[in-house]
Amino acid sequence: MYDSFNRRINYLRVSVTDRCNLRCTYCMPAEGVKMLSHADILTYEEIIEVIQLAVAMGIDKVRITGGEPLVRKGIVDFIGRVAGIPGIKDLGLTTNGILLGEFAMALAGAGLHRINISLDTLDPARYWEITRGGDLSAVLRGIEASLKAGLKPVKINCVIQNSSDEPDAAAVREFCLANGLEARFIHQMDLGEGCFTIVENGHGGDCMHCNRLRLTANGRIKPCLFSDLEFDIRTLGIKNAIEAAIGLKPKKGTSNSSDFFHNIGG
């Protein structure tokens, strides 16, 4: 599948929930956010149907996101079902790592290929502050469990304010080098203001080579993180929604006034 700018679209990011067990300062306001009703969230059967058709149309890379995907009941069985879809060459998951110590081995056994784990600091007090109550030690156990489970590569997503040389980011880089992890540095973004840059050591934010679509937890296909464009699979049908998203995928992201990071999957 190619969009109108001759970019090959082969990557689908799938948000399975807007729920999360952290409240990171750059993801949600202190007062919290209104969650989707359970009736609005796609069932696993609906998501599988979307992925199957998307793969038949040319998608071969799938990443499962949230919210926090590991808080959704039945996530391991779901990963196994996705892994069994012929044509998927790359199946990944993005997580905050809090529950990963419990799930890493089972996820690998279900067929997950690789994992991205959010880690912005190695200072427990700073981690608690950034995440509004998170336990850094749980994330470190999750990273260790992922390595033991054989998930490769294990990538660390580190949000930075100004530079990957700032103290927290530098400590994360050293930790990754010492433990065989791949560090990716993501400049803090603002959807409404349209602030984003290319991810250091990654591909996100590179509009000229963007190859992705997003499926939100409530069934909207979005062609761009920094756009209000979205196409509802329940009203348009899956194939029509995917085709519309590809046909209208913008050349470059601008801004998004209708979504938050917690419900679009980043």
DOZA-413745 format. One line per 8 residues: number of its first residue (from 0); their letters; for each residue x, y, z of N, C-alpha, C. Coordinates in Angstrom, 2 decimals, padded with zeros to 5 digits. Example, Ala and Ser with C-alpha at 12.3 -4.5 7.8 and 13.67 -1.06 7.14 Angstrom:
# DOZA-413745
0 = AS = 013.19/-005.69/007.80/012.30/-004.50/007.80/013.20/-003.30/007.80  012.85/-002.25/007.08/013.67/-001.06/007.14/012.90/000.03/007.87 $
This chain:
# DOZA-413745
0 = MYDSFNRR = 000.84/-001.19/000.00/000.00/000.00/000.00/000.89/001.25/000.00  000.53/002.19/-000.85/001.27/003.44/-000.94/000.31/004.61/-000.79  000.76/005.66/-000.10/-000.09/006.84/000.02/000.16/007.78/-001.16  -000.45/008.95/-001.13/-000.35/009.87/-002.26/001.03/010.51/-002.39  001.91/010.29/-001.42/003.27/010.81/-001.48/004.27/009.67/-001.70  003.76/008.54/-002.17/004.55/007.36/-002.54/005.31/006.77/-001.35  004.75/006.94/-000.16/005.31/006.28/001.02/004.63/004.92/001.18  005.41/003.88/001.35/004.84/002.55/001.55/004.32/002.43/002.98 $
8 = INYLRVSV = 003.04/002.11/003.11/002.42/002.01/004.43/002.34/000.54/004.81  003.19/000.13/005.76/003.22/-001.28/006.14/003.23/-001.49/007.65  002.92/-000.45/008.42/003.07/-000.49/009.88/001.76/-000.03/010.52  001.22/-000.87/011.41/-000.02/-000.54/012.12/000.24/-000.57/013.62  -000.02/000.56/014.26/000.06/000.64/015.72/-001.35/000.47/016.28  -001.51/-000.45/017.21/-002.84/-000.83/017.70/-002.94/-000.52/019.19  -003.81/000.43/019.56/-004.08/000.72/020.96/-005.20/-000.20/021.44  -004.92/-001.03/022.44/-005.93/-001.96/022.92/-006.70/-001.42/024.12 $
16 = TDRCNLRC = -006.24/-000.31/024.69/-006.93/000.29/025.84/-006.45/001.72/026.03  -007.31/002.54/026.64/-006.87/003.88/027.02/-006.53/003.94/028.51  -006.66/002.78/029.20/-006.34/002.73/030.63/-004.83/002.62/030.85  -004.38/003.14/031.99/-002.96/003.04/032.33/-002.82/003.00/033.84  -001.78/002.32/034.32/-001.51/002.23/035.75/-000.51/003.28/036.22  -000.13/004.21/035.33/000.68/005.37/035.70/-000.04/006.64/035.26  000.44/007.77/035.72/-000.15/009.07/035.37/000.98/010.04/035.01  001.76/009.69/034.00/002.96/010.47/033.66/002.61/011.92/033.35 $
24 = TYCMPAEG = 003.47/012.81/033.80/003.18/014.24/033.69/003.06/014.70/032.25  003.79/014.07/031.31/003.74/014.50/029.92/002.64/013.79/029.13  001.91/012.89/029.79/000.87/012.13/029.11/-000.53/012.53/029.54  -000.73/012.84/030.79/-002.04/013.24/031.28/-001.94/014.38/032.28  -003.02/015.19/032.35/-003.05/016.26/033.35/-003.21/015.67/034.74  -002.85/016.46/035.76/-002.89/016.00/037.15/-004.28/015.56/037.57  -005.30/016.21/037.03/-006.67/015.88/037.42/-007.20/014.63/036.75  -006.38/014.04/035.88/-006.81/012.83/035.18/-007.59/013.16/033.92 $
32 = VKMLSHAD = -008.08/012.13/033.25/-008.81/012.30/032.00/-010.04/011.40/032.01  -011.00/011.73/031.19/-012.19/010.90/031.07/-011.86/009.66/030.23  -012.14/008.49/030.79/-011.87/007.25/030.10/-013.02/006.87/029.16  -012.69/006.12/028.12/-013.72/005.58/027.25/-014.60/004.61/028.02  -015.87/004.50/027.62/-016.72/003.48/028.22/-016.29/002.13/027.65  -016.53/001.06/028.40/-016.13/-000.26/027.95/-016.84/-000.64/026.65  -018.05/-000.12/026.46/-018.81/-000.42/025.24/-018.16/000.19/024.01  -017.41/001.28/024.21/-016.76/001.96/023.07/-015.45/001.30/022.67 $
40 = ILTYEEII = -014.82/000.59/023.60/-013.53/-000.02/023.32/-013.71/-001.27/022.46  -012.90/-001.41/021.43/-012.99/-002.56/020.54/-012.77/-003.86/021.31  -013.52/-004.88/020.96/-013.25/-006.21/021.50/-012.00/-006.76/020.84  -011.40/-007.78/021.45/-010.26/-008.41/020.81/-010.64/-008.99/019.46  -011.85/-009.51/019.34/-012.28/-010.08/018.06/-012.31/-009.00/016.98  -012.79/-007.80/017.33/-012.81/-006.70/016.36/-011.40/-006.30/015.97  -010.50/-006.22/016.95/-009.12/-005.84/016.65/-008.46/-006.87/015.74  -008.66/-008.14/016.03/-008.09/-009.20/015.20/-008.59/-009.06/013.77 $
48 = EVIQLAVA = -009.87/-008.77/013.60/-010.42/-008.61/012.25/-009.75/-007.46/011.51  -009.52/-006.35/012.23/-008.83/-005.21/011.61/-007.42/-005.60/011.19  -006.69/-006.25/012.09/-005.30/-006.62/011.79/-005.25/-007.60/010.62  -006.13/-008.58/010.59/-006.14/-009.55/009.51/-006.35/-008.88/008.16  -007.31/-007.96/008.09/-007.57/-007.28/006.82/-006.42/-006.34/006.47  -005.88/-005.65/007.48/-004.75/-004.75/007.22/-003.56/-005.51/006.67  -003.29/-006.70/007.22/-002.18/-007.52/006.73/-002.45/-007.98/005.30  -003.69/-008.35/005.02/-004.04/-008.75/003.66/-003.84/-007.60/002.67 $
56 = MGIDKVRI = -003.93/-006.35/003.17/-003.77/-005.17/002.33/-002.32/-004.71/002.22  -001.42/-005.28/003.04/-000.01/-004.91/002.92/000.72/-004.59/004.20  000.01/-004.57/005.33/000.67/-004.34/006.62/001.47/-005.59/007.00  002.74/-005.42/007.42/003.50/-006.57/007.91/004.20/-006.30/009.24  003.99/-005.09/009.79/004.56/-004.74/011.09/003.43/-004.25/011.98  003.31/-004.84/013.16/002.24/-004.48/014.10/002.85/-004.21/015.47  002.44/-003.13/016.09/002.89/-002.83/017.46/001.66/-002.60/018.32  001.61/-003.27/019.47/000.51/-003.16/020.40/000.85/-002.11/021.45 $
64 = TGGEPLVR = -000.08/-001.16/021.67/000.14/-000.07/022.60/-001.10/000.12/023.46  -001.12/001.20/024.25/-002.27/001.56/025.06/-002.56/003.04/024.93  -002.80/003.77/026.07/-002.64/003.36/027.43/-001.49/002.41/027.71  -001.73/001.56/028.68/-000.79/000.51/029.04/-001.41/-000.83/028.66  -000.90/-001.48/027.61/-001.55/-002.69/027.10/-001.61/-003.83/028.10  -000.67/-003.90/029.04/-000.63/-005.03/029.96/-001.71/-004.96/031.04  -002.45/-003.85/031.13/-003.54/-003.80/032.11/-004.81/-004.40/031.54  -004.86/-004.68/030.25/-006.08/-005.26/029.68/-006.07/-006.77/029.88 $
72 = KGIVDFIG = -007.15/-007.27/030.43/-007.29/-008.69/030.70/-007.22/-009.49/029.40  -006.49/-010.60/029.45/-006.41/-011.47/028.28/-005.37/-011.07/027.27  -004.46/-010.16/027.63/-003.51/-009.62/026.66/-002.56/-010.69/026.11  -002.17/-011.66/026.91/-001.23/-012.68/026.43/-001.90/-013.54/025.37  -003.12/-013.98/025.62/-003.83/-014.77/024.61/-004.04/-013.97/023.34  -004.33/-012.69/023.49/-004.51/-011.82/022.33/-003.22/-011.74/021.50  -002.08/-011.56/022.17/-000.80/-011.53/021.47/-000.59/-012.82/020.71  -000.95/-013.93/021.31/-000.81/-015.22/020.63/-001.65/-015.28/019.36 $
80 = RVAGIPGI = -002.85/-014.71/019.41/-003.72/-014.71/018.23/-003.14/-013.81/017.13  -002.61/-012.68/017.53/-002.00/-011.78/016.54/-000.77/-012.44/015.92  000.04/-013.06/016.76/001.26/-013.72/016.28/000.94/-014.82/015.28  -000.25/-015.39/015.36/-000.63/-016.46/014.46/-001.17/-016.01/013.12  -001.28/-014.69/012.92/-001.78/-014.18/011.64/-000.67/-014.25/010.59  -000.86/-015.01/009.52/000.18/-015.11/008.49/000.46/-013.76/007.85  001.73/-013.46/007.66/002.12/-012.21/006.99/002.72/-011.18/007.90  002.59/-011.35/009.22/003.19/-010.40/010.16/004.66/-010.78/010.37 $
88 = KDLGLTTN = 005.54/-009.88/009.98/006.97/-010.12/010.10/007.57/-009.54/011.38  006.88/-008.57/011.96/007.42/-007.85/013.11/006.27/-007.55/014.06  006.28/-008.17/015.23/005.23/-007.96/016.23/005.86/-007.44/017.51  005.55/-006.20/017.87/006.13/-005.59/019.05/005.07/-005.07/020.00  005.52/-004.63/021.16/004.62/-004.08/022.17/005.35/-002.97/022.91  004.63/-001.89/023.20/005.19/-000.79/023.98/004.52/-000.77/025.35  005.32/-000.70/026.41/004.80/-000.79/027.77/005.58/000.12/028.70  004.96/000.48/029.82/005.70/001.23/030.84/006.53/000.30/031.72 $
96 = GILLGEFA = 006.34/-001.00/031.58/007.19/-001.96/032.26/006.78/-002.35/033.66  005.79/-001.69/034.24/005.41/-001.95/035.63/004.98/-003.41/035.83  004.25/-003.97/034.89/003.75/-005.35/035.01/004.57/-006.36/034.22  005.66/-005.91/033.65/006.40/-006.75/032.71/007.10/-007.93/033.38  007.50/-007.77/034.63/008.11/-008.88/035.33/007.19/-010.09/035.38  005.90/-009.83/035.46/004.89/-010.88/035.49/004.61/-011.46/034.11  004.69/-010.63/033.07/004.19/-011.02/031.76/005.25/-011.35/030.71  006.50/-010.96/030.91/007.49/-011.05/029.85/007.65/-012.45/029.27 $
104 = MALAGAGL = 007.81/-013.44/030.11/008.02/-014.80/029.64/006.80/-015.31/028.87  005.61/-015.03/029.39/004.39/-015.47/028.72/004.20/-014.77/027.37  004.54/-013.50/027.30/004.44/-012.76/026.04/005.37/-013.34/024.99  006.60/-013.64/025.41/007.55/-014.24/024.48/007.05/-015.60/024.01  006.50/-016.38/024.93/005.97/-017.68/024.58/004.78/-017.60/023.64  004.02/-016.51/023.73/002.86/-016.32/022.87/003.24/-015.90/021.46  004.49/-015.46/021.28/004.94/-015.09/019.95/005.34/-013.64/019.76  005.38/-012.86/020.86/005.85/-011.48/020.74/007.32/-011.48/020.34 $
112 = HRINISLD = 007.68/-010.62/019.38/009.06/-010.56/018.90/009.93/-009.65/019.75  009.44/-008.45/020.00/010.29/-007.46/020.67/009.45/-006.50/021.49  010.13/-005.68/022.27/009.41/-004.84/023.22/010.10/-003.50/023.40  009.31/-002.46/023.60/009.80/-001.13/023.93/009.31/-000.79/025.33  010.21/-000.31/026.18/009.87/-000.03/027.57/010.19/001.43/027.88  009.24/002.11/028.48/009.44/003.53/028.82/010.27/003.65/030.09  011.31/004.45/030.02/012.18/004.68/031.19/012.85/006.04/031.02  012.42/007.01/031.82/012.90/008.38/031.65/014.00/008.77/032.64 $
120 = TLDPARYW = 014.20/007.95/033.66/015.20/008.26/034.68/015.54/006.99/035.45  016.71/006.98/036.06/017.09/005.87/036.94/017.10/006.29/038.41  016.58/007.48/038.66/016.45/007.99/040.02/015.05/007.64/040.52  014.93/006.78/041.55/013.60/006.35/042.02/012.68/007.51/042.40  013.24/008.54/043.04/012.41/009.68/043.43/011.92/010.45/042.21  012.81/010.66/041.25/012.42/011.34/040.01/011.40/010.51/039.24  011.59/009.19/039.22/010.63/008.32/038.53/009.25/008.44/039.18  009.22/008.40/040.49/007.95/008.53/041.22/007.30/009.87/040.88 $
128 = EITRGGDL = 008.10/010.92/040.77/007.57/012.25/040.47/007.02/012.32/039.04  007.80/011.85/038.07/007.39/011.92/036.66/006.13/011.11/036.41  006.06/009.93/037.04/004.95/009.01/036.78/003.80/009.16/037.77  003.97/010.08/038.72/002.98/010.31/039.78/002.69/009.02/040.55  003.77/008.41/041.07/003.59/007.28/041.96/004.16/005.96/041.49  004.85/005.93/040.36/005.37/004.67/039.83/006.57/004.14/040.60  006.75/002.82/040.52/007.83/002.13/041.23/008.92/001.74/040.24  010.04/002.43/040.28/011.14/002.18/039.35/011.63/000.74/039.44 $
136 = SAVLRGIE = 011.67/000.18/040.63/012.19/-001.18/040.78/011.36/-002.19/040.00  010.06/-001.95/039.85/009.21/-002.85/039.07/009.60/-002.82/037.60  009.92/-001.64/037.11/010.34/-001.51/035.70/011.67/-002.21/035.48  012.59/-002.06/036.40/013.90/-002.71/036.26/013.75/-004.23/036.28  012.83/-004.74/037.11/012.55/-006.19/037.09/011.95/-006.59/035.75  011.11/-005.74/035.19/010.51/-006.04/033.90/011.53/-006.07/032.78  012.49/-005.18/032.82/013.56/-005.16/031.82/014.37/-006.45/031.91  014.73/-006.83/033.14/015.49/-008.06/033.34/014.70/-009.27/032.85 $
144 = ASLKAGLK = 013.41/-009.30/033.14/012.58/-010.42/032.71/012.48/-010.49/031.19  012.44/-009.34/030.53/012.37/-009.30/029.06/013.63/-009.88/028.44  014.78/-009.54/029.00/016.04/-010.07/028.50/016.10/-011.59/028.71  015.68/-012.05/029.87/015.68/-013.48/030.15/014.71/-014.23/029.24  013.62/-013.57/028.86/012.61/-014.20/028.01/013.06/-014.28/026.55  014.13/-013.57/026.21/014.64/-013.61/024.85/013.96/-012.66/023.89  013.29/-011.65/024.42/012.70/-010.64/023.54/013.81/-009.75/022.99  013.92/-009.68/021.66/015.01/-008.94/021.04/014.52/-008.16/019.83 $
152 = PVKINCVI = 014.92/-006.89/019.76/015.66/-006.17/020.79/014.74/-005.66/021.90  015.33/-005.37/023.05/014.63/-004.64/024.10/015.05/-003.18/023.96  014.08/-002.34/023.58/014.38/-000.92/023.38/013.83/-000.12/024.55  014.56/000.89/024.94/014.17/001.77/026.02/013.78/003.13/025.43  012.55/003.55/025.71/012.06/004.85/025.26/012.24/005.86/026.39  013.07/006.85/026.17/013.36/007.86/027.18/012.90/009.23/026.68  011.95/009.82/027.38/011.46/011.16/027.02/012.42/012.20/027.59  012.82/013.12/026.75/013.76/014.17/027.17/013.13/015.55/027.01 $
160 = QNSSDEPD = 013.65/016.50/027.77/013.15/017.86/027.70/013.86/018.66/026.60  015.19/018.62/026.62/015.96/019.44/025.70/017.01/018.65/024.93  017.70/017.72/025.62/018.83/017.05/025.01/019.01/015.67/025.62  019.51/014.74/024.81/019.81/013.41/025.32/021.06/013.41/026.20  021.70/014.57/026.33/022.85/014.69/027.22/022.45/015.18/028.61  021.17/015.50/028.83/020.75/015.93/030.16/020.91/014.77/031.15  021.08/015.05/032.43/021.51/014.02/033.39/020.67/012.74/033.40  019.36/012.84/033.45/018.54/011.63/033.48/018.74/010.79/032.22 $
168 = AAAVREFC = 018.75/011.43/031.08/018.92/010.72/029.81/020.31/010.09/029.71  021.33/010.81/030.15/022.69/010.28/030.11/022.81/009.02/030.97  022.14/009.02/032.12/022.17/007.85/032.99/021.44/006.67/032.33  020.35/006.95/031.66/019.62/005.90/030.93/020.49/005.33/029.82  021.21/006.20/029.11/022.09/005.73/028.04/023.16/004.78/028.58  023.79/005.16/029.68/024.83/004.31/030.28/024.25/002.98/030.74  023.07/003.02/031.31/022.39/001.80/031.75/022.13/000.87/030.57  021.69/001.44/029.46/021.41/000.64/028.26/022.70/000.03/027.70 $
176 = LANGLEAR = 023.75/000.81/027.64/025.03/000.29/027.14/025.54/-000.85/028.00  025.33/-000.76/029.29/025.84/-001.78/030.21/025.01/-003.06/030.21  023.77/-002.97/029.69/022.86/-004.11/029.80/022.34/-004.64/028.46  022.96/-004.22/027.36/022.57/-004.74/026.06/021.20/-004.28/025.59  020.84/-003.05/025.95/019.56/-002.47/025.58/019.76/-001.37/024.54  018.75/-001.10/023.75/018.83/-000.03/022.76/018.07/001.19/023.28  018.76/002.31/023.40/018.14/003.53/023.91/017.61/004.39/022.77  016.38/004.89/022.95/015.76/005.81/022.01/015.33/007.04/022.79 $
184 = FIHQMDLG = 015.67/008.22/022.28/015.36/009.45/023.01/014.30/010.23/022.26  013.21/010.51/022.97/012.04/011.13/022.37/011.84/012.50/023.00  012.00/013.55/022.20/011.76/014.89/022.71/010.29/015.03/023.10  010.03/015.61/024.26/008.66/015.76/024.72/007.82/016.46/023.66  006.68/015.86/023.35/005.82/016.36/022.29/004.60/017.07/022.85  003.97/017.88/022.02/002.72/018.55/022.37/001.78/018.39/021.18  000.73/017.59/021.35/-000.19/017.33/020.24/-000.87/018.60/019.77  -001.40/019.38/020.72/-002.15/020.57/020.35/-001.31/021.64/019.69 $
192 = EGCFTIVE = -000.06/021.76/020.14/000.84/022.77/019.57/001.58/022.27/018.34  001.50/020.98/018.10/002.20/020.40/016.94/003.70/020.34/017.11  004.15/020.17/018.36/005.59/020.13/018.62/006.09/018.68/018.60  006.97/018.37/017.66/007.58/017.04/017.60/008.86/017.11/016.79  009.76/016.18/017.04/011.00/016.07/016.29/011.24/014.58/016.01  012.22/014.30/015.17/012.56/012.91/014.87/013.19/012.27/016.12  012.75/011.06/016.42/013.26/010.33/017.58/014.73/009.99/017.38  015.55/010.27/018.38/016.97/009.92/018.30/017.12/008.39/018.40 $
200 = NGHGGDCM = 017.79/007.81/017.43/017.98/006.36/017.32/016.68/005.63/016.97  015.74/006.36/016.40/014.47/005.76/015.99/013.96/006.40/014.72  012.71/006.09/014.38/012.14/006.59/013.12/010.91/007.47/013.33  010.36/007.49/014.53/009.19/008.32/014.78/009.48/009.78/014.52  008.47/010.49/014.01/008.62/011.91/013.74/009.25/012.24/012.41  009.66/011.22/011.66/010.27/011.44/010.34/009.16/011.39/009.28  008.51/012.51/009.07/007.32/012.54/008.21/007.61/012.10/006.78  008.79/012.42/006.28/009.11/012.08/004.89/009.10/010.58/004.64 $
208 = HCNRLRLT = 009.37/009.80/005.69/009.45/008.36/005.54/008.43/007.63/006.41  007.37/008.32/006.81/006.38/007.71/007.70/005.66/006.57/006.99  005.60/005.41/007.66/005.01/004.22/007.06/003.85/003.67/007.88  003.27/004.49/008.78/002.36/003.94/009.78/000.94/004.49/009.73  000.04/003.62/010.20/-001.32/003.99/010.54/-001.51/003.64/012.01  -002.55/004.21/012.62/-002.87/003.90/014.01/-004.33/003.47/014.13  -004.57/002.46/014.95/-005.92/002.06/015.31/-006.12/002.41/016.78  -007.06/003.30/017.07/-007.32/003.69/018.45/-008.17/002.63/019.14 $
216 = ANGRIKPC = -008.21/002.70/020.46/-008.94/001.69/021.23/-010.43/001.70/020.94  -010.96/002.82/020.44/-012.38/002.88/020.11/-012.65/002.77/018.61  -011.67/002.27/017.87/-011.95/001.88/016.49/-011.77/002.92/015.42  -010.92/003.89/015.64/-010.65/004.91/014.63/-009.29/004.64/013.99  -009.25/004.62/012.68/-007.98/004.55/011.96/-007.46/005.96/011.78  -006.28/006.23/012.28/-005.69/007.56/012.16/-004.44/007.48/011.27  -004.35/008.35/010.28/-003.20/008.32/009.39/-001.98/009.03/009.93  -002.16/009.85/010.98/-001.05/010.67/011.47/-001.32/011.03/012.92 $
224 = LFSDLEFD = -000.28/010.92/013.76/-000.41/011.28/015.17/-000.75/012.75/015.32  -000.15/013.60/014.49/-000.36/015.04/014.59/-001.37/015.51/013.55  -002.55/014.92/013.61/-003.66/015.29/012.73/-004.96/014.88/013.40  -006.02/015.64/013.14/-007.34/015.28/013.66/-008.07/014.29/012.76  -007.48/013.95/011.64/-008.13/013.00/010.73/-008.27/011.64/011.39  -009.45/011.03/011.27/-009.68/009.68/011.76/-010.89/009.09/011.06  -010.89/007.77/010.93/-011.92/007.08/010.16/-012.41/005.88/010.94  -013.70/005.90/011.26/-014.30/004.93/012.17/-014.58/003.61/011.45 $
232 = IRTLGIKN = -013.97/002.54/011.93/-014.17/001.24/011.28/-015.58/000.73/011.47  -016.25/001.15/012.53/-017.60/000.65/012.81/-018.64/001.29/011.91  -018.39/002.49/011.45/-019.36/003.16/010.57/-018.98/003.04/009.09  -017.68/003.09/008.80/-017.23/003.03/007.41/-016.94/001.61/006.93  -016.67/000.70/007.88/-016.14/-000.60/007.52/-014.62/-000.54/007.55  -014.01/-001.68/007.84/-012.55/-001.70/008.04/-011.80/-001.30/006.78  -012.12/-001.94/005.66/-011.37/-001.68/004.42/-011.52/-000.22/003.99  -012.74/000.31/004.05/-012.95/001.70/003.66/-012.21/002.66/004.57 $
240 = AIEAAIGL = -012.19/002.36/005.88/-011.49/003.23/006.83/-009.99/003.24/006.56  -009.43/002.06/006.30/-007.99/001.98/006.01/-007.67/002.71/004.71  -008.46/002.48/003.69/-008.21/003.13/002.40/-008.34/004.65/002.51  -009.31/005.13/003.28/-009.48/006.58/003.46/-008.29/007.17/004.20  -007.82/006.47/005.22/-006.68/006.96/006.00/-005.43/007.05/005.15  -005.22/006.05/004.31/-004.04/006.08/003.43/-004.18/007.16/002.37  -005.37/007.27/001.79/-005.59/008.24/000.73/-005.45/009.68/001.20  -005.77/009.93/002.47/-005.74/011.29/003.00/-004.59/011.52/003.99 $
248 = KPKKGTSN = -003.69/010.57/004.06/-002.53/010.74/004.97/-001.77/012.00/004.59  -001.59/012.92/005.53/-000.93/014.19/005.19/000.57/014.01/004.93  001.12/014.95/004.19/002.55/014.92/003.90/003.36/015.12/005.17  002.82/015.95/006.07/003.54/016.28/007.30/002.54/016.52/008.42  002.88/016.09/009.62/002.03/016.33/010.77/001.93/017.81/011.08  000.78/018.23/011.59/000.58/019.63/011.98/000.25/019.71/013.47  -001.01/019.40/013.82/-001.41/019.40/015.23/-002.62/018.48/015.40  -002.89/018.12/016.64/-003.99/017.23/016.96/-004.71/017.78/018.18 $
256 = SSDFFHNI = -005.94/018.25/017.98/-006.69/018.85/019.08/-007.75/017.92/019.65  -007.84/016.70/019.12/-008.92/015.80/019.51/-008.46/014.59/020.32  -007.16/014.41/020.49/-006.66/013.22/021.17/-005.67/013.56/022.27  -005.40/012.55/023.11/-004.35/012.62/024.11/-003.42/011.43/023.88  -002.21/011.52/024.41/-001.26/010.41/024.22/-001.79/009.10/024.82  -002.54/009.20/025.92/-003.01/007.98/026.58/-004.01/007.21/025.74  -004.72/007.87/024.80/-005.75/007.14/024.06/-005.43/006.95/022.59  -004.25/007.39/022.17/-003.90/007.23/020.77/-002.71/006.28/020.58 $
264 = GG = -002.02/005.96/021.66/-000.95/004.99/021.57/000.41/005.55/021.25  000.56/006.86/021.18/001.88/007.47/020.97/002.44/007.26/019.60 $
